[in-house]
Amino acid sequence: MENLEGKFESNQDVSDYFDFSRPIVWGGKRKGAGRKSLGKVRKQVLLSSAVIAKIDAIAKKKKRSFSAILEDACVALQ
């Protein structure tokens, strides 16, 4: 190993010591990995500070997310 390090550090070819026919790949995507889709789409909405404060207060009181409260309100309009 010390000999190989010495050859590498002196810029000699050390490729004969490795098998490049089957490289080991680490990481990458795995089937089923990551967060599951909620089936929702991100959308930017501009709201006044007063409306944001009201929605935040309702969300905090009901222990739900801002988005969930906003979605419930929109569904109730139908």
PyMOL commands that set and color helices and strands:
alter all, ss='L'
color gray80, all
select helices_A, chain A and resi 2-9+15-17+49-62+66-76
alter helices_A, ss='H'
color red, helices_A
deselect
rebuild
show_as cartoon
